[in-house]
Amino acid sequence: MNISQMKQVLAEILTKTDLTPCIVGHRGVGKSAGVIQACNEIGRQYVALRLGQMEVGDLVGIPYREEKIMHWSQPSWWPADDALETIIHCDELNRAQQEDTLQAIFQFVEPPVEGQPRSLHTHTLHPKHKVVVSINPPDGSYQVATLDRALIDRMVMIYVETDYNCWARYAREQQFDEGVQQFISAYPNLLAKPGAPLDMQMEPTERAWEMVSTLRRSCHFPADLEMEIYAGIVGQEAAVSFLRWTREQKERPISARQVLDAWAEVADRVNNQRDDLQAVTLNDIVTTLEVDPVMTLEQEQNLVAYIGSLPRDLRFGLVKALVKIPDVAAVLCKDDYDDVILEAIETISREAS
């Protein structure tokens, strides 16, 4: 994705989840500038940690003693609980020169366990403050450390590449020299060359699918970016398979059993079904109840909830078909369901008379 798309994805993740995005891109593509711009656009303070220049003490603080108790001073960059909402940018994560620096930051970039604050040694970060990481790809072009698989699996990898149109908009907004803008428009190949394809060889894990679930529940991404985002968590093969499967599921009509047994799970899908798929669901409900009209109380309530979600004409048609089934008619005539069913039954009665 390009820098503009990256900023859009960052805004969703940082404002709606506690996950840690990791921006992966070649030098000069605009990773750091893009993070700063994203912070400005969502109204967040920005703190940069250049991890290639930091030691463990810069992260965990200097130890001191009070009587018999050892404490660690809070680093100067650490945002206070009452500070404005802040994004802490762990820049050049894989340029950390010391292994113990990487080990120290590991805990900090890991998304917090539900109900627990993000921590770094003895310091805890207020939940309103978030963390973002950026790295150069470990493709042999840069002097970078190999990141531990366990560390990579705790972040959402976002791959950013050179895009002329994105650069041209930025150059125009920043009032770059007119000659530079015109020259690059004629020779866009003279922007940064992308090098080898970006791929951190992500693999599906239980934690990875939990992160995908969090993003799908909390965030809204453009359809053309979903595959890239999920591939940065579970790998491209798993992401392609997952999105293909979800598309196939959307094309399948909701079954009667799904309506009767799991209404809460399919309610949104039912309301968004095309008319032809909705007709299949209606017919399946009538056929299913003709064969087996006995329902539990929960199934009765699910059926009535489904009927109530339908447009007036479809609701009338379904009730008209269901009241021909004696056991189901007895259910629909219960006082508890008058708010949903009564109008349809009265219309049927008027037609019959």
N, C-alpha and C positions, 0 to 999 in steps of 0.2 A: 504494500500500500504506500501511498505518498504521504508527505508530511501533513497535509490538510486532513486526510482520512485518519491518520494517526491521532491528531488532536481530537477529532470527533470521538474516536474509540476511547482515548484516555479520559475524556470528560465523562463518558458513561461509566467507566470502571471506577474512577476515583470518587465520583459523587454518589454512586449507588451501591458500591460493594467495598469490602475490606481487602480484596485481592491485590496482589502486587504485580503491576504490569512491568515487563522488561522490554525496553526498546532495543532492537538489534539492527544495526546498520553500519555501512562503511563510513569512513572519515569524510567530514564535510557535507554530509547529506542533510544535516540540520536537526539532529536528534536533540541536542541540548536546547537550541533555540525553540524548537517545537514544544518541548516540555514547558519552557518559560511562558510561551504564548498561550498554551493550554491553561496554565495556572492563572494567567491574567484574565482569560475569557471566562473562567468559572469562579473568579473572585477569590483566589487562594493566595496566601503568602508563599514565597518560594525560598527554600534553603538548599544549597548545593553542597554535597560532600564529594570532593575529588579523592576517591579511595586510593588512587595510585600515589597520592602524596601523604597518606595517613598511616599512622601506627595504631596499635591496639589501644594505647592510652588516649588517643584522640577520640576514640569511640566510646570506651567504657568509663573514661575519667581516671583521675589520679587517686590512688588509695590514700586514705588518712584514717587515723584512729581516734575514737572517742572512748576513753577509759580502756576497756578490754574488747571493744567492738570495732571491727574494721568496716569502713564505708568507702564508697567511691564517689568522688565529686561529679556533679552533673556537667557534661560537656557544654561549652558556651553556645553551640549551635542548636542544642536541644530546645524545641518549642515548649513553653510553659503551658500548663493546663488552661490558663485564662488568655492565652495568646489567640490571635485570629487564626482561623483554619489554615493549616499549613501543609504544603506538599514538600516532603524531604526527598531530594533527588540524589540517589546513590549513583553518581556518574563514574564511568570507567571501572565498574565493579571488577571486571576480570583483569584490570591492570594493577590490582593490589599486589605489591611486591613481596609481602610476607604472608606465609601460609596462615599464621595466627590472626592476621587481619581479616582474611576471608572467613576463618572460623568464628571470629567475633561478630561479623556482620550477618552471618547465616541466620541467627535467631531474629535479627531485626527485619530482614526482608521476608521472612516467613509470615504468611497471613495469620492473624491471631486466631487462636482457638475460640470457638463460639462462647461468648460471655466473658472472655478474658481480654485484657489489653495487650497490644503489641509491646514487646519488651526488648531491651538491650542490657544484658547483665542485670544490674539491680534497678535500672531505670524503666519506668513504664510510660508509654505514650498515650495521651488522651485519644479516645476513639475518633475524634473529629480531625485529627491529623493523619495524613496518609503517606505512603511511601511509593516511589517509582524508581526503577533501575534503568540504566542504559549501558550497553556494551558494544564493542566492535566484535564482529564474528570471528571465531577461532578457526580461520581458514588458512593460516600460514602467512597472511599478509601483515599481521600485527604481532607485537611483542606482548602477548596476553597469556594469562594463566588458564589452564583447563578447569572449567567449573565442574564441581561435583554433581553427579546425576541427581542426588537428593536435593541439592540446592536448585537446580534447573526445574525440577518437578514442582517446586513451590511457587513458580512464577508463571504469568501469562506472557508468552513470547509474542512480540509484535514486530514483524519484519518491515523495515522502511527502506524504500529504494528511491533512486533519482527519478524525478518526473519533471519534464520541461515545463508543462503547463502550470504546475504548482510553483515551480521556481519563478516563472515569468510573472505570476500574480504577486508573489512576494516582492520581487524586484520592483514592480510598479508601485506597490504600496509603500515601499521603503525609499522610493525615489532614487534608485540606482542611476548611475551615469547612463545617459541616453545611448551613448555609443556602445557601452557594454551590453545593454539590453538588446539593441538591434543586432549586434554581432552574434550573440547567443541565439537569437531567433533564427539567424541564417545558418548557424552551425551548432544545433542543440547537442550534437554528439560530443562537443567539447565541455559539457558538464561532467561531473564526476562519473567515471565508468563504474558500473555496478560490480564488476568482478564476478566471482563465482556465485551461484545461487545461494541465498541465505537459507540455511537449514540447520537447526540445532538438534536434529534427529530426536524430536520429541516422541514419546511412546505413551500409549494409554495405561493409566494406573487407576486405582480406586480414588486416589486424591484428585487426579486429573479430571475424572468424570464428575466429581463433586464440584470442581471449579466450573466446568461446563454448565452444570445444573444451576449454579449460582448466577452465572451470566445470563442464562436463558430466563430465569425467574425475574431478575432485577434490571436487566439492561435491554435496550432496543438498538440494534445495529442494522445498517443498510444490508439488504439481502446479499449484495455482491461482496461484502466484507466478511460475512459469517464464516465462510469456509477458511479464510486466512486466519481469523481469530481462533477458531476451534483447533485448527491445525497447529497453532502455537501452543496448544495444551496437550492434545492427545496424538499429534502427528497427522500428516496429510492423509494417509490411507484410512485411518479410523474416522477422521473428520468427513471425508468424502462419503464413506459408508453410512455414517450417522445422518448426514443431511439428505442423502438419497432416501434413506429409510423414513425420515420424517416427512419428506415430500410425498412418498408413496402412501403413508398413513393418512395424510390430509386428503388424498384423492379417494380414500375409501369411505363409504357412508358409515355413519354411526349405526351400530347394530342395536336391536331391541334389548339384548342382554346388557349392553353397555349402559343404555338409558336406565334400565330397571335396577341394575346392580351397582353402577358406578356413576351416577348422575353428576356428582360434584366434579369428577375428573373430566367429563366430556361436555359439560355445559357450554363452555366457550366455543368449542369446535362445532357443536350443534347449531349455535346461533350464527355461525359463519359459513354453514354449508350452502353450496349452490342448491337451487330449487330441485334439480334432478336428483341430487343426493338426498335431499330432505324427503323427497317422495319415496325413495327406497327405504329410509328409516321408518316413515309412517306405515308403509305396507308391512314391513317386518314386524312392527309392534302389533298390528292387528292380527297377523298370521300367528305370531308367537302366543298371543293371549287366546286365540281361538283354540290352539292345541293344548295350552296349559294356563287356564285363567286364574289359578290360585296364586295369590301374591302375599308376601309378608307385608307388615305395616310399612317398613322402609321402602319396599318396592312400590307400594301404593303411593307413597309420598313422592317418590322419584317420578312416577308416571304423571302425577298431577303437576309436578314442577315442570316437566317437559311440555305438557299440554299448555301450561301457562306461559311458556316462552315462545310459543308459536304465534305467528300473525293471525288475525281474527278469522280469516277464511280457512286457513289450514286447521286452526283449533276446532272450528265448527265441523269440518269434514272428518277429523279424527274422532271427535266425540260421537258423531252420528254413526260411525262404523263400530265404535266400541260398545255403545249402548245396546247393540244387537246381540252382545255376548252377555247372558244373564248375570253371571258371577261378577263380571267387570262392571256392568250397569249398576249392580248393588253397591259397588265400591264408589263409583262416581256420584251416586246420589247421597253420600254421607254429608251431613251438615258441615263437617270440617272443611269440605272442599268447595263450598258454595261460591266463594269469591272467584274461583277460577272456572268452575264448570257450569254454574247456574245460567249464565247468559246463553251458552250454547244449547243447553237442554230446553230452555224456554223457546228459543228459535225453532228447534226441532218440533216441539209441541205445537207451536203455531202453524208450522207447515203441515203437520199431520191432521190438524183440525180444518 
